[in-house]
């Protein structure tokens, strides 16, 4: 069955960095564009970043542009989200998405 398993979340101070990973299985990873979304408490889930099947094209939400980098390794069936210069407003559950599949999410908390 299809699985998207996120990891790498945690508690970080403002200005810090985290690297999220999403390991995919049960489908042909290299044929799917991959995305990250996030959902903060009391808010709707929102788009963060997306990457094309080859990794040659990426797109970011304005709120994370210049701070976050999405990448993928098709040999490892894994997509990453490198998050730098983290802010308290980045606190959310981060989800991996490969239409129409969702991961279970990983919590990211930015607090001093």
C-alpha positions as CSV (number, residue, x, y, z in Angstrom):
1,X,0.0,0.0,0.0
2,X,1.0,3.6,-0.5
3,X,3.0,5.1,2.4
4,X,4.4,8.6,2.9
5,X,6.4,8.7,6.1
6,X,7.6,12.1,7.3
7,X,10.4,12.5,9.8
8,X,12.8,15.2,11.1
9,X,10.4,17.4,13.0
10,X,11.1,18.7,16.4
11,X,11.5,21.8,18.7
12,X,14.0,24.4,17.5
13,X,14.8,28.0,18.5
14,X,14.0,30.9,16.2
15,X,16.7,31.2,13.6
16,X,17.5,27.6,13.7
17,X,17.3,24.9,11.0
18,X,15.6,21.6,10.5
19,X,15.6,19.1,7.6
20,X,12.4,17.1,7.0
21,X,12.4,13.9,5.1
22,X,9.5,12.0,3.5
23,X,10.1,8.4,2.6
24,X,7.7,7.1,-0.1
25,X,6.7,3.5,-0.9
26,X,3.9,1.7,-2.7
27,X,3.9,3.8,-5.8
28,X,6.4,4.8,-8.5
29,X,7.9,7.8,-6.8
30,X,9.9,9.1,-9.8
31,X,6.6,9.7,-11.7
32,X,5.1,12.0,-9.1
33,X,5.6,15.6,-8.3
34,X,6.1,15.9,-4.6
35,X,5.0,18.7,-2.3
36,X,5.1,19.8,1.3
37,X,2.1,21.4,3.1
38,X,1.7,22.6,6.7
39,X,-1.1,23.2,9.1
40,X,-0.8,25.4,12.1
41,X,-3.2,25.1,15.0
42,X,-6.6,26.7,14.2
43,X,-5.6,27.3,10.6
44,X,-6.2,25.6,7.2
45,X,-3.6,23.4,5.6
46,X,-1.4,25.5,3.3
47,X,1.0,24.9,0.5
48,X,4.7,25.2,1.3
49,X,6.7,23.9,-1.6
50,X,6.6,21.6,-4.6
51,X,9.2,19.8,-6.8
52,X,8.8,18.3,-10.2
53,X,9.4,14.7,-11.0
54,X,13.1,15.2,-12.0
55,X,13.7,17.9,-9.5
56,X,14.4,20.4,-12.1
57,X,11.6,22.7,-11.2
58,X,10.5,24.0,-7.7
59,X,8.0,26.4,-6.4
60,X,7.6,27.9,-2.9
61,X,5.0,29.8,-0.9
62,X,6.0,33.4,-0.5
63,X,6.2,33.0,3.2
64,X,9.1,30.5,2.9
65,X,10.8,31.6,-0.2
66,X,14.6,32.1,0.3
67,X,14.5,30.1,3.6
68,X,13.2,26.7,2.6
69,X,14.6,24.3,0.0
70,X,12.8,21.3,-1.4
71,X,14.8,18.5,-3.0
72,X,14.3,14.9,-3.9
73,X,16.3,11.7,-4.3
74,X,14.6,9.4,-6.8
75,X,17.0,6.6,-6.0
76,X,15.9,6.7,-2.4
77,X,12.2,7.5,-3.0
78,X,12.6,10.4,-0.6
79,X,11.8,14.1,-0.7
80,X,13.4,16.6,1.7
81,X,12.6,20.0,3.0
82,X,15.5,22.0,4.3
83,X,14.2,24.8,6.6
84,X,16.5,27.6,7.6
85,X,16.0,30.8,9.5
86,X,13.0,29.4,11.2
87,X,10.4,31.6,12.7
88,X,7.7,31.0,15.3
89,X,5.1,31.3,12.6
90,X,6.6,28.3,10.9
91,X,5.3,26.2,13.8
92,X,2.9,23.6,12.3
93,X,2.4,20.0,11.4
94,X,4.2,19.4,8.1
95,X,2.8,17.0,5.6
96,X,4.2,15.3,2.5
97,X,1.9,15.1,-0.5
98,X,1.9,13.1,-3.7
99,X,-1.5,13.6,-5.3
100,X,-3.7,12.1,-4.0
101,X,-1.7,10.7,-1.2
102,X,-0.8,12.3,2.2
103,X,1.6,11.5,4.9
104,X,0.7,11.5,8.5
105,X,2.7,14.6,9.3
106,X,5.5,15.7,11.5
107,X,5.4,18.4,14.1
108,X,7.7,21.4,13.8
109,X,7.7,23.8,16.8
110,X,9.7,27.0,16.7
111,X,10.1,28.5,20.2
112,X,12.6,29.9,22.5
